Amino acid sequence: MEPIPLSHLACCSCSDSGITYGVASNSSPSAGLVAVLDVRQGMLSAAETPCHPQQDRELAQTKQTQVIQTSPPLAFDIHGAVASPNGRYLAVSGYDHQEEDQAILVVVDIYGGQVLPMPHSVSKHRKVQQQQQQQQQQQEEQPPLLKVKQCMAHQVDYQLFASRKGLTVQQVAWHPHSEAHLVVLTSDNCLRLYHLSDLSMAEQTFHLKVHIPGAAGSSGFGLSAAASAVDATAFSFGPATSWGFFTIYVLASSGALYALCPVAPFGMPCPASALQAALADAEQAGEEDPAEDEEDESILEGGRGSGASGRAWLSMAFGSGL
């Protein structure tokens, strides 16, 4: 297959290793295809080239290495894509063609795909093209034909988005401490965690509400009755130290920043040093407030555990041997 023109790409996302995945726009001739680009050499060359701070750098060494064709096809309006840090998966979001108010989110299993055989006619053409290229100068060579890899695309929580028209995807991100978990923020002020083993429904759902000042209970996010919804627009993960390891920061449309803590995907590995630091901070915070609502899923604002509640949560989540 011929390389996909970069002008056809609706969005791109890069893995930690420097492999970039570009999803073609539905309005382009390459609709539904994913271009795999290797930008590592270009990044190294750009870093070594002197350049004015405000001058753009062009990655001249960028090259496509493969084209991904999904099954089923990505037959919807593409709005965004997020590659997992290890490059194994690609989350693609958008909206249905027929029903524009229905959001769609799929996960493409990139490593689980298989390379499609090249048709005989194409193979013969390829040999002729290679012979012609050998007779031309390097700058006049035709772009090589790329292998096509077929990968499965798994839809995320179809029932949720199909039954709630108008629900939009605000942000999608892979959890930094669990490669198997996808975190999704939706316009109903819910933060959902999905495990790759079952994308049909959320593993955990957090309803983002903030306590009314002066009401009983801890400050921060929680599920107490004395709370109001937050118009959440984006989120980010806390630092990998102490309670920051279990904190997700949420940005509201008002500009306010809140901490949701503790949050831990089921089965998430955690370094012993981070657990010990969180436990020490919980003990330093003092005893739990007796008036704290038992339904409150938050602990002290800023992600620190309060005495007994912090220790109890750590023991429940990571074992009683702490």
C-alpha positions as CSV (number, residue, x, y, z in Angstrom):
1,M,0.0,0.0,0.0
2,E,1.1,3.5,-0.7
3,P,2.1,5.7,2.3
4,I,-0.8,7.8,3.7
5,P,-0.3,11.5,3.0
6,L,0.2,13.4,6.2
7,S,-2.5,15.9,5.1
8,H,-5.0,13.0,5.4
9,L,-4.4,12.5,9.1
10,A,-7.0,13.8,11.6
11,C,-4.9,13.3,14.7
12,C,-1.7,11.7,15.9
13,S,-0.3,10.3,19.1
14,C,3.2,9.1,20.1
15,S,4.3,6.2,22.3
16,D,7.2,6.6,24.8
17,S,9.5,4.9,22.3
18,G,8.9,7.6,19.6
19,I,6.6,5.6,17.4
20,T,3.7,7.8,16.2
21,Y,0.3,6.7,15.1
22,G,-1.8,8.9,12.8
23,V,-5.4,8.2,12.2
24,A,-6.8,9.3,8.8
25,S,-9.7,11.6,8.6
26,N,-13.0,10.1,7.6
27,S,-13.3,12.6,4.8
28,S,-10.0,11.5,3.2
29,P,-9.4,8.7,0.7
30,S,-7.5,6.9,3.5
31,A,-10.5,7.0,5.9
32,G,-10.3,4.5,8.7
33,L,-6.6,3.7,8.3
34,V,-3.8,4.3,10.8
35,A,-0.3,5.4,9.6
36,V,2.6,4.2,11.7
37,L,5.5,6.7,11.6
38,D,9.0,6.4,13.1
39,V,10.0,9.9,14.2
40,R,13.0,8.9,16.4
41,Q,15.7,9.6,13.9
42,G,14.1,12.9,13.0
43,M,13.9,14.0,16.6
44,L,17.6,13.2,17.2
45,S,18.6,15.1,14.1
46,A,16.4,18.1,15.1
47,A,17.9,18.1,18.6
48,E,21.4,18.2,17.2
49,T,20.7,21.0,14.7
50,P,21.2,24.6,16.0
51,C,18.0,26.5,15.9
52,H,16.4,29.8,17.1
53,P,14.1,29.1,20.1
54,Q,11.1,30.5,18.2
55,Q,11.9,28.8,14.9
56,D,10.0,25.7,13.9
57,R,12.0,22.5,13.5
58,E,11.0,20.1,10.7
59,L,11.4,16.4,11.2
60,A,12.8,15.6,7.8
61,Q,13.7,12.0,8.7
62,T,10.1,11.0,9.6
63,K,9.0,8.0,7.6
64,Q,6.0,5.7,7.5
65,T,6.8,2.1,8.3
66,Q,3.4,0.5,8.2
67,V,-0.3,1.0,7.7
68,I,-2.9,-0.4,10.1
69,Q,-6.3,-1.5,8.9
70,T,-8.7,-2.2,11.8
71,S,-11.5,-4.8,12.1
72,P,-14.1,-3.6,12.3
73,P,-13.2,-0.4,10.4
74,L,-13.0,3.0,12.2
75,A,-16.1,4.1,10.4
76,F,-16.8,7.2,12.4
77,D,-15.7,10.9,12.6
78,I,-12.3,10.8,14.2
79,H,-11.7,13.5,16.9
80,G,-8.8,12.2,18.9
81,A,-6.3,9.3,19.5
82,V,-4.1,8.4,22.4
83,A,-1.3,5.7,22.2
84,S,-0.5,3.8,25.3
85,P,3.0,4.5,26.6
86,N,4.3,1.1,25.5
87,G,2.8,1.5,22.0
88,R,0.7,-1.7,22.3
89,Y,-2.7,0.0,22.1
90,L,-4.3,3.0,20.5
91,A,-7.5,4.6,21.9
92,V,-9.5,6.4,19.2
93,S,-12.5,8.7,20.0
94,G,-15.1,10.4,17.8
95,Y,-18.7,10.5,16.9
96,D,-21.1,8.4,14.8
97,H,-21.8,9.4,11.2
98,Q,-25.6,9.0,11.3
99,E,-26.1,10.1,14.9
100,E,-23.7,12.9,15.5
101,D,-24.6,13.2,19.2
102,Q,-23.4,9.6,19.9
103,A,-19.8,9.4,21.1
104,I,-17.7,6.4,20.1
105,L,-14.5,5.2,21.8
106,V,-12.5,2.2,20.6
107,V,-9.2,0.6,21.5
108,V,-7.0,-0.8,18.7
109,D,-4.9,-3.8,19.7
110,I,-1.8,-2.9,17.7
111,Y,0.6,-5.7,18.8
112,G,-2.2,-8.4,18.4
113,G,-2.6,-7.8,14.7
114,Q,-1.3,-9.7,11.7
115,V,0.4,-8.6,8.5
116,L,-1.9,-9.0,5.5
117,P,-0.4,-10.8,2.5
118,M,0.5,-8.6,-0.4
119,P,-1.6,-9.4,-3.6
120,H,0.4,-11.2,-6.3
121,S,-0.2,-8.4,-8.8
122,V,1.1,-5.8,-6.3
123,S,4.1,-8.0,-5.5
124,K,5.0,-8.1,-9.2
125,H,4.6,-4.4,-9.5
126,R,6.8,-4.0,-6.5
127,K,9.6,-5.9,-8.1
128,V,9.5,-3.8,-11.2
129,Q,9.4,-0.6,-9.0
130,Q,12.5,-1.8,-7.1
131,Q,14.4,-2.3,-10.4
132,Q,13.4,1.2,-11.5
133,Q,14.4,2.7,-8.2
134,Q,17.9,1.2,-8.5
135,Q,18.4,3.2,-11.7
136,Q,17.4,6.5,-10.2
137,Q,19.1,8.8,-7.8
138,Q,18.2,8.6,-4.1
139,Q,16.3,11.9,-4.2
140,E,14.1,10.7,-7.1
141,E,13.1,7.4,-5.6
142,Q,9.5,6.6,-5.4
143,P,8.1,5.9,-1.8
144,P,8.2,2.2,-1.0
145,L,5.0,0.2,-0.7
146,L,4.1,-0.4,2.9
147,K,2.9,-3.6,4.5
148,V,-0.7,-3.5,5.8
149,K,-1.4,-4.9,9.3
150,Q,-4.9,-5.9,10.3
151,C,-5.7,-5.2,14.0
152,M,-8.8,-5.7,16.1
153,A,-10.7,-2.6,17.3
154,H,-12.6,-3.1,20.5
155,Q,-15.4,-0.7,21.3
156,V,-15.5,0.8,24.8
157,D,-18.7,0.8,26.8
158,Y,-21.0,0.7,23.8
159,Q,-24.2,0.5,26.0
160,L,-23.2,3.7,27.9
161,F,-22.7,5.9,24.8
162,A,-25.6,4.3,22.8
163,S,-28.1,4.8,25.5
164,R,-27.0,8.4,26.5
165,K,-27.0,10.5,23.3
166,G,-25.2,13.8,23.8
167,L,-22.7,12.3,26.3
168,T,-19.3,13.6,25.1
169,V,-15.8,12.4,25.8
170,Q,-13.8,15.2,27.5
171,Q,-10.5,13.4,27.8
172,V,-8.9,9.9,27.4
173,A,-5.6,8.8,28.9
174,W,-3.8,5.7,29.8
175,H,-3.0,5.2,33.5
176,P,0.7,5.8,34.0
177,H,1.0,3.0,36.7
178,S,-1.1,0.3,35.0
179,E,-0.7,-0.3,31.3
180,A,-3.9,-2.3,31.2
181,H,-6.2,0.6,32.3
182,L,-7.8,3.4,30.3
183,V,-9.1,6.5,32.1
184,V,-12.0,8.4,30.5
185,L,-13.6,11.7,31.5
186,T,-17.1,12.3,30.2
187,S,-19.4,15.3,30.1
188,D,-21.6,13.9,32.9
189,N,-18.8,14.7,35.3
190,C,-17.8,11.1,35.7
191,L,-14.3,9.6,35.6
192,R,-14.3,6.0,34.6
193,L,-11.5,3.4,34.6
194,Y,-11.6,0.5,32.1
195,H,-9.6,-2.6,32.1
196,L,-8.5,-4.1,28.7
197,S,-9.8,-7.5,29.7
198,D,-13.4,-6.1,29.7
199,L,-14.0,-2.9,27.9
200,S,-17.8,-3.4,27.9
201,M,-18.2,-1.6,31.2
202,A,-16.2,0.5,33.6
203,E,-14.2,-1.2,36.3
204,Q,-14.6,1.9,38.6
205,T,-16.7,5.0,38.2
206,F,-16.1,8.2,40.2
207,H,-18.9,10.9,40.3
208,L,-17.0,14.2,40.5
209,K,-18.6,16.3,43.2
210,V,-17.0,18.8,45.5
211,H,-18.1,19.4,49.1
212,I,-19.9,22.6,49.8
213,P,-17.7,24.9,52.1
214,G,-18.8,24.6,55.7
215,A,-20.6,21.3,55.3
216,A,-19.7,18.3,57.4
217,G,-17.0,16.1,56.0
218,S,-13.6,16.4,54.5
219,S,-12.8,18.9,51.7
220,G,-12.1,17.5,48.3
221,F,-14.1,15.2,46.1
222,G,-16.6,12.7,47.5
223,L,-20.1,11.2,47.4
224,S,-21.6,12.9,50.4
225,A,-25.1,14.5,50.2
226,A,-23.6,18.0,50.9
227,A,-21.9,18.2,47.5
228,S,-22.4,19.9,44.2
229,A,-21.3,18.7,40.7
230,V,-18.1,20.0,39.1
231,D,-18.0,20.9,35.5
232,A,-14.9,18.9,34.8
233,T,-13.0,19.5,31.6
234,A,-9.6,17.8,31.9
235,F,-7.5,15.7,34.3
236,S,-3.9,14.8,35.0
237,F,-2.2,12.3,37.2
238,G,-0.3,13.1,40.4
239,P,3.4,12.6,40.9
240,A,4.6,9.1,41.6
241,T,5.4,9.8,45.3
242,S,3.4,9.2,48.4
243,W,-0.3,9.9,48.0
244,G,0.4,11.6,44.6
245,F,0.7,8.0,43.3
246,F,-3.0,7.6,44.0
247,T,-4.2,11.1,43.0
248,I,-5.9,12.4,39.9
249,Y,-6.1,16.2,39.5
250,V,-9.3,17.5,37.8
251,L,-9.6,20.8,36.2
252,A,-13.0,22.5,36.2
253,S,-14.4,25.0,33.6
254,S,-14.2,27.7,36.3
255,G,-10.4,27.2,36.4
256,A,-10.5,25.5,39.8
257,L,-8.2,22.5,40.4
258,Y,-9.3,19.6,42.5
259,A,-7.6,16.4,43.8
260,L,-9.4,13.1,43.6
261,C,-7.8,10.7,46.0
262,P,-7.3,7.8,46.5
263,V,-7.7,6.2,43.0
264,A,-6.0,2.9,42.2
265,P,-6.9,0.6,39.3
266,F,-7.5,-2.9,40.4
267,G,-4.3,-4.9,40.3
268,M,-2.1,-1.8,39.9
269,P,1.5,-2.5,41.0
270,C,2.9,0.0,43.5
271,P,6.5,0.4,44.7
272,A,7.1,-0.4,48.4
273,S,8.7,3.0,48.8
274,A,5.5,4.8,47.6
275,L,3.3,2.7,50.0
276,Q,5.6,3.4,53.0
277,A,5.7,7.2,52.2
278,A,1.8,7.3,51.9
279,L,1.5,5.4,55.1
280,A,3.9,7.8,56.9
281,D,2.0,10.8,55.6
282,A,-1.3,9.3,56.7
283,E,-0.1,8.8,60.2
284,Q,1.3,12.3,60.3
285,A,-2.0,13.7,59.2
286,G,-3.6,12.6,62.5
287,E,-6.7,10.7,63.4
288,E,-9.7,10.4,61.1
289,D,-12.5,13.0,61.7
290,P,-15.3,11.2,63.6
291,A,-17.9,13.2,61.7
292,E,-16.6,12.1,58.3
293,D,-19.3,10.7,56.1
294,E,-18.8,6.9,55.6
295,E,-19.8,7.2,52.0
296,D,-17.1,9.8,51.3
297,E,-14.5,8.4,48.9
298,S,-12.1,11.3,49.3
299,I,-9.4,11.8,51.9
300,L,-7.7,15.1,52.9
301,E,-7.4,17.8,50.2
302,G,-4.2,17.5,48.2
303,G,-4.1,13.8,48.3
304,R,-3.0,13.0,51.9
305,G,-4.6,10.3,53.9
306,S,-6.0,11.0,57.3
307,G,-4.7,8.6,60.0
308,A,-7.0,5.6,60.3
309,S,-8.8,6.1,57.0
310,G,-5.5,6.3,55.1
311,R,-4.1,3.2,56.7
312,A,-7.4,1.3,56.2
313,W,-7.5,2.1,52.5
314,L,-3.9,1.1,52.0
315,S,-4.4,-2.2,53.8
316,M,-7.6,-2.9,51.8
317,A,-6.0,-2.1,48.5
318,F,-2.5,-3.5,48.9
319,G,-2.8,-6.0,51.8
320,S,-2.7,-6.0,55.6
321,G,1.0,-6.5,55.8
322,L,1.7,-2.8,55.7
